[in-house]
Amino acid sequence: MKYLICMLFISLGFFFNPVYAQLRLPSFFSDHMILQRDTVTSIWGWARAGAEVVVIPDWTTDSLKVTTDGNAKWQLKLPVGKAGKPHRIKIISKKDTVILNDVIFGELWLCSGQSNMQWNALNDLKEMKDVLPGIRNSNIRFLNVSNIASAYPQDDLVNSWQLCDSTSASTFSAIGYFFAEEISKRLNVPVGIINASWGGTCAEVWTPGELVMNDELLLKASQLKKVAPRKPNLPGYAWNSMVHPLVGYTIAGVLWYQGEDNVASYDSYERLFAMMIKSWRKSWNDEFPFYFAQIAPYTYKNKELPKAAYLREQQTFTALHNERVKMVLTSDLVSDIKNIHPTRKREVAKRFANVALHENYKINLQNPYSALYKAAQVKGDKIEVSFFNMEGNTFDNKSGEIEGLFIAGEDQVFHQAKAKSMRARLLVYSDQVKKPVAVRYAFSETDETRLHTTNGLPVSLFRTDNWLQFTKKE
């Protein structure tokens, strides 16, 4: 009894202690954070309801003032800042003071997806392990979001910004690190990377739950996913806790690498993925660019249908049908099709960086996009295939047999094909098919893409037909 009374007085003393701070910010407004340069950025937090909050950024002579609302929340816009020296932000409310040190302006990117985005040096990635001992760069900052799921939208994380060194980089996304390194080097500005990824997750858990639950097709598809104790399985559960708290934190764009866990429900992936992208942009009220990696060849062992090929096709459709959405390929970077985690993360990051440099920063790079199927036209005993993203590009295979390229007649039997390059088009044919109607390229779960264009990038898999059942003859 004495113990309970003692604890009660301690608790009451703590609650009524006049020095107990009520001013609070989300954990990611911390020392070493990066704010997006050259644009309006927001800062927010909580304090006593109705209290005045004063924010004093040292890159301006003005003090910013705001009053908390009835929910004890405050928010205001910070003055636009330029990349350069570190800054200090002082926040005051009554007797409470929070000081944020070593705040810099630069480029801020959000990385998300499943394990191919999450993997780091601790996953035995040689590329990262080789460079890890020498990593120390205060112009790169990391926010590594913990794998925590929630049934309801959250307003805070448990993570804060870290300087880039060999310790912080060891557990950070390899793609995120290599991307930041390339962007920082090319632009000579600081780069911040937020890594909010979780191995084995399906796209549904990264989409606001009500959007999936209120869509009959997507809800049915979400129920096809394998349930596992090491990952969230219900719609919205990763969005709620790992992305929603960041909404309003101005970013330059999103990098995404996911899709392996949605192979079973490939036929609804474009609908789901486009909805997810739209929902993120709507939440931020910002049409930021969204760049994603197409999943790599892997032995999924789907015997009846090449479901992973259909999933990659759906990803291609997403890139073609949505504004400011671009896709990078990984299908030529595979050394082992039995490994769902291709190890060449630096090259994936470089491809992401080249797209960002071209799209976001208007650096005059060579065409940074892979060729995507556009249209096909039968011309006698041949089929002429045209492609998107061929500006300034041609095929590096001049003519002859191309591995993974097949042609079929009305019997839907595919035969190994030859092709003749016609600048930005391919003329596909086979002596065994006199009346061709369809062409397929690398359209299987395990086919790697050997056909490249002169910018050094692979051509994405494609099919000109809509057949589910077909026969292939090598």
Backbone hydrogen bonds, N-H to C=O, Kabsch-Sander energy under -0.5 kcal/mol:
donor,donor_aa,acceptor,acceptor_aa,energy
5,I,1,M,-2.4
6,C,2,K,-2.4
7,M,3,Y,-2.4
8,L,4,L,-2.0
9,F,5,I,-2.2
10,I,6,C,-2.2
11,S,7,M,-2.5
12,L,8,L,-2.7
13,G,9,F,-2.6
14,F,10,I,-2.1
15,F,11,S,-2.4
16,F,12,L,-2.4
17,N,13,G,-0.5
17,N,14,F,-0.5
20,Y,17,N,-1.9
24,R,46,W,-3.0
29,F,26,P,-2.0
30,S,28,F,-1.3
32,H,101,N,-2.1
33,M,30,S,-1.5
35,L,104,I,-2.4
37,R,106,G,-2.8
38,D,81,G,-2.9
39,T,36,Q,-0.6
41,T,78,L,-0.7
42,S,248,G,-0.5
43,I,76,L,-2.2
45,G,74,W,-2.2
46,W,24,R,-3.3
47,A,72,A,-2.1
51,A,48,R,-2.2
53,V,66,V,-3.5
54,V,92,I,-3.1
55,V,64,L,-3.3
56,I,90,K,-3.4
58,D,88,R,-2.1
60,T,57,P,-1.1
64,L,55,V,-3.1
66,V,53,V,-2.1
68,T,51,A,-2.6
69,D,73,K,-2.6
72,A,69,D,-2.2
74,W,45,G,-2.4
76,L,43,I,-2.3
78,L,41,T,-3.2
84,G,105,F,-0.5
87,H,103,V,-3.1
89,I,100,L,-2.3
90,K,56,I,-2.1
91,I,98,V,-3.1
92,I,54,V,-2.8
93,S,96,D,-2.4
96,D,93,S,-2.5
98,V,91,I,-2.8
100,L,89,I,-3.1
101,N,99,I,-0.6
103,V,87,H,-2.5
104,I,33,M,-2.1
106,G,35,L,-2.3
107,E,190,P,-2.4
109,W,107,E,-0.5
109,W,192,G,-2.6
110,L,253,G,-2.2
111,C,109,W,-0.5
111,C,194,I,-3.7
112,S,255,L,-2.3
113,G,196,A,-0.7
114,Q,257,Y,-2.1
117,M,114,Q,-1.7
118,Q,114,Q,-1.8
119,W,115,S,-2.8
122,L,170,S,-1.2
123,N,120,N,-1.9
124,D,121,A,-1.5
125,L,120,N,-0.7
126,K,124,D,-0.8
129,K,125,L,-2.5
130,D,126,K,-2.6
131,V,127,E,-1.0
132,L,128,M,-1.8
134,G,131,V,-1.1
135,I,132,L,-1.7
136,R,134,G,-0.5
137,N,164,C,-2.5
140,I,137,N,-1.7
141,R,191,V,-2.1
142,F,162,Q,-2.8
143,L,193,I,-2.3
145,V,143,L,-0.8
145,V,195,N,-2.4
148,I,146,S,-1.7
150,S,237,Y,-1.8
154,Q,240,N,-2.5
162,Q,142,F,-2.7
164,C,137,N,-0.7
164,C,140,I,-1.7
165,D,163,L,-0.7
166,S,135,I,-1.0
169,A,165,D,-2.6
170,S,166,S,-0.7
171,T,167,T,-0.6
171,T,168,S,-0.7
172,F,169,A,-1.0
174,A,119,W,-2.8
177,Y,173,S,-2.5
178,F,174,A,-2.7
179,F,175,I,-2.4
180,A,176,G,-2.3
181,E,177,Y,-2.6
182,E,178,F,-2.0
183,I,179,F,-2.7
184,S,180,A,-2.7
185,K,181,E,-2.0
186,R,182,E,-2.5
187,L,183,I,-2.4
188,N,184,S,-1.7
189,V,184,S,-0.7
191,V,139,N,-2.8
192,G,107,E,-3.1
193,I,141,R,-2.4
194,I,109,W,-2.8
195,N,143,L,-2.6
195,N,193,I,-0.6
196,A,111,C,-3.1
196,A,194,I,-0.7
198,W,113,G,-2.5
201,T,198,W,-1.5
205,V,202,C,-1.0
206,W,203,A,-1.1
207,T,204,E,-1.3
211,L,208,P,-1.4
212,V,208,P,-0.9
213,M,209,G,-2.7
214,N,210,E,-1.6
215,D,212,V,-1.6
216,E,214,N,-0.6
219,L,215,D,-3.0
220,K,216,E,-2.1
221,A,217,L,-2.1
222,S,218,L,-2.4
223,Q,219,L,-0.9
223,Q,220,K,-0.6
224,L,221,A,-1.8
225,K,222,S,-1.0
231,K,228,A,-1.3
236,G,204,E,-1.9
237,Y,234,L,-1.8
238,A,205,V,-1.6
239,W,205,V,-2.7
240,N,236,G,-2.9
241,S,237,Y,-0.7
242,M,238,A,-2.7
243,V,238,A,-0.6
243,V,239,W,-1.4
244,H,239,W,-3.2
246,L,243,V,-1.9
247,V,243,V,-0.5
247,V,244,H,-1.5
249,Y,246,L,-2.7
250,T,248,G,-0.9
252,A,108,L,-4.2
253,G,108,L,-0.7
254,V,289,P,-2.0
255,L,110,L,-2.7
256,W,291,Y,-2.2
257,Y,112,S,-1.7
258,Q,293,A,-0.5
262,N,259,G,-1.6
263,V,260,E,-1.1
265,S,262,N,-0.9
266,Y,263,V,-1.4
268,S,265,S,-1.7
269,Y,266,Y,-1.6
272,L,268,S,-2.3
273,F,269,Y,-3.5
274,A,270,E,-2.5
275,M,271,R,-1.8
276,M,272,L,-2.5
277,I,273,F,-2.5
278,K,274,A,-2.4
279,S,275,M,-2.4
280,W,276,M,-2.2
281,R,277,I,-2.3
282,K,278,K,-2.5
283,S,279,S,-2.2
284,W,280,W,-2.1
285,N,281,R,-1.3
286,D,281,R,-2.2
288,F,286,D,-1.5
290,F,324,R,-2.5
291,Y,254,V,-2.8
292,F,326,K,-2.6
293,A,256,W,-2.3
294,Q,328,V,-2.8
298,Y,445,E,-2.2
299,T,337,I,-2.2
300,Y,298,Y,-1.9
303,K,301,K,-0.9
307,K,305,L,-2.1
309,A,306,P,-1.0
310,Y,306,P,-1.6
311,L,307,K,-2.2
312,R,308,A,-2.3
313,E,309,A,-2.1
314,Q,310,Y,-2.2
315,Q,311,L,-2.0
316,T,312,R,-2.1
317,F,313,E,-2.3
318,T,314,Q,-2.0
319,A,315,Q,-2.0
320,L,316,T,-2.0
321,H,317,F,-2.1
322,N,318,T,-0.6
325,V,322,N,-1.1
326,K,290,F,-1.6
328,V,292,F,-2.6
333,L,330,T,-2.0
339,N,336,D,-1.9
340,I,338,K,-0.6
344,R,333,L,-0.5
345,K,343,T,-2.0
348,V,344,R,-1.2
349,A,345,K,-2.7
350,K,346,R,-2.3
351,R,347,E,-2.2
352,F,348,V,-2.3
353,A,349,A,-2.8
354,N,350,K,-2.6
355,V,351,R,-1.8
356,A,352,F,-2.5
357,L,353,A,-3.1
358,H,354,N,-1.7
359,E,355,V,-3.3
360,N,356,A,-2.1
361,Y,356,A,-1.5
363,I,357,L,-2.8
365,L,363,I,-2.5
370,S,327,M,-0.5
372,L,388,F,-1.1
374,K,386,S,-2.6
375,A,386,S,-1.3
377,Q,384,E,-2.2
379,K,382,K,-3.3
382,K,379,K,-1.2
383,I,428,V,-2.4
384,E,377,Q,-3.2
385,V,383,I,-0.6
385,V,426,L,-3.1
386,S,375,A,-2.8
387,F,424,A,-0.6
388,F,372,L,-3.3
393,N,390,M,-2.4
395,F,423,R,-0.9
396,D,452,H,-2.2
397,N,452,H,-0.6
398,K,396,D,-0.8
400,G,419,A,-1.4
402,I,417,A,-1.1
405,L,402,I,-2.1
406,F,404,G,-0.5
406,F,440,R,-3.2
407,I,415,H,-2.3
408,A,438,A,-2.5
409,G,413,V,-0.6
412,Q,409,G,-1.9
414,F,412,Q,-0.6
414,F,471,T,-3.8
415,H,407,I,-2.8
416,Q,473,K,-1.0
417,A,405,L,-2.9
418,K,429,Y,-3.1
419,A,400,G,-2.2
420,K,427,L,-2.2
421,S,398,K,-2.9
422,M,425,R,-3.0
424,A,422,M,-0.6
425,R,422,M,-1.4
426,L,385,V,-2.3
427,L,420,K,-2.6
428,V,383,I,-3.1
428,V,426,L,-0.7
429,Y,418,K,-2.3
430,S,433,V,-0.5
433,V,430,S,-1.4
434,K,432,Q,-0.5
437,V,408,A,-3.2
438,A,408,A,-1.8
440,R,406,F,-2.4
441,Y,462,F,-2.8
442,A,404,G,-2.3
444,S,442,A,-1.8
449,T,331,S,-1.3
450,R,448,E,-0.8
452,H,450,R,-0.6
453,T,457,L,-2.2
454,T,394,T,-2.7
456,G,453,T,-2.2
459,V,451,L,-2.6
460,S,371,A,-2.3
462,F,441,Y,-1.8
464,T,439,V,-2.2
471,T,412,Q,-2.0
473,K,414,F,-3.7
474,E,472,K,-0.5
